Amino acid sequence: MQKIAMLGSGFIGRFYAESIHGQRGRDRVTAIYARREESAKKFADDYGCDFWSSDMEEVIAHPDVNMVCIALPNNVHEEAVMLCAKHKKAVVSTKPLGRNGAEALRMLKAVEEAGIFAGYLEDLCYTPKFLKSLESVKNGSLGRIIWAKSREAHPGPHSEWFWDIEQAGGGCILDLGCHCIEISRNFIGKDIKPVEVMCWADTQVKPIDAEDHAIALVKYENGAIGQFEVSWTFRGGMDLRDEVMGTEGTIWINNFLRTGFEMFTTGQNPDSAGEDYVAEKAESNTGWLFPVGDEVNDLGYNHMFTDMFNSAEKGSAPAESFYDGYVVNAVIDAAYKSAKTKLWEKVELPVWRGREGVEKPSNYVSYNETHYLIKQEVTHDGRNKLILKDKATGKITEQDI
C-alpha cells in the first residue's frame, strides 16, 4: 500500500487523487498540503485524508507518508523535491519537472544522491491508445520511425499561476510542449539523442508575457524529426492528437475530441440546463458534445500511477522517470532559445545516458545487384510496377513485373 502525501489541492491534485483511490484500490492519499488552510481542509474532507497542513515540510515528513505526489505550481517543484530528498521519501512529480533544464538537473541529482524512488507523471505517455501504439512501434510494425508529431491545444489552463511567467517559467511550450516532446521521444526512441530545435512562438491572443501558441521541429541524431504544435488559443475544447510515420507504416491517434462518443442536446429541457460537465476544457454544454467515457483512465492517470507504484515496490525504474523530465526540459530550453534567435539551436544535455554517435540510416534499399528500389506499386490497370535507380549510373527507370 502506498500512503501518499499530496502537495497541492487544485485541479491536477484532485485528478491524481481520483486515480489513486480508484485504480489499485489499496493506495490512499493520507495527507494533503495546500498553501491555504481552508483548501487543505476541504481536500482532506473530500478524500478522507488523515492529516492536512499548510506547512509543506510537515506533510512530507509525516511518519505515515511513504510517497509524495507533487501537484504544485512549477516554481515550487524544486523546493518540494529537495524536501523529499532530505526526508528520504519517494516522490512523483507532475509535469514539467522544472521550469528549465538546470532546475530539472538539480532535482534529478538530488533524488539519485538521496537514493529515493522518483517518477515523472507524464500522463499522456500512459493513455490506452498511446500504450497500444507504442507496443506496435516497438514490435516493428511501422519500420524505422522517421517522423513523430504531437499536438495539444485548448483555450488555456485553469489556474492563475500558469499565466504568470515567473511562477510557470514559460507559456504553452512548457505547459503543453512537455507532453508532446516526450510522446515523440517514446516513438523515436528514448536512447536517441535530440540534437537541435527550430521553434516559432508568439503571443497571439492572451494579454500575458509568455507565448500562447508555438510550433517546433526537434531533430534527432538518427535523422528522425519530432514535431510539436501547442496552443492556449484553440477554441472548441481540448485537442490531443498524435501521428507517427515510419518506413513501413503510419499511426494516427485522436485522444480527446473524437473518442467515438458524440451527443447533441439543445439544453432547452426546463428541468435541465444541459450537461453539467462534458470533459476537461470543454467550452460548451449544449449543441454537439464529445464526452469522454472515463476521463481519468483515457488521459492515462490510472496506468501512470499503477506503473509508479509497482515500480517503487519492485525497486525498478518507471517508464517515465526524473531523467526523462530533465531531457524534456533541455529540449524546451532549446525551443525557447530558437524562438528568439530564429535559428536551429542545440539541445544542451550535460548528462546523457542514451546512445552516442548514432548515424542516419542509408536511404538505399537494394532490389538486385544492379538497382536500388525506389517504389513498388500496383496500378489501377492491374500492373505491378517498379521504380528503380541504377547503382552505377544513377538513372531512374520503371518496369512492370
Secondary structure, 3 states (H helix, E strand, C coil): CCEEEEECCCHHHHHHHHHHHHCCCCCEEEEEECCCHHHHHHHHHHHCCCEEECCHHHHHCCCCCCEEEECCCHHHHHHHHHHHHHCCCEEEEECCCCCCHHHHHHHHHHHHHHCCCEEEECHHHCCHHHHHHHHHHHCCCCCCEEEEEEEEECCCCCCHHHHCHHHHCCCHHHHHHHHHHHHHHHHHCCCCCEEEEEEEEECCCCCCCCCCEEEEEEEECCCCEEEEEEECCCCCCCEEEEEEEECCEEEEEECCCCCCCCEEECCCCCCCCCCCCCCCCCCCCCEEECCCCCHHHHCCHHHHHHHHHHHHHHCCCCCCEHHHHHHHHHHHHHHHHHHHHCCCEECCCCCCCCCCCCCCCCCCCECCCCEEEEEEEECCCCCEEEEEEECCCCCEEEEEC
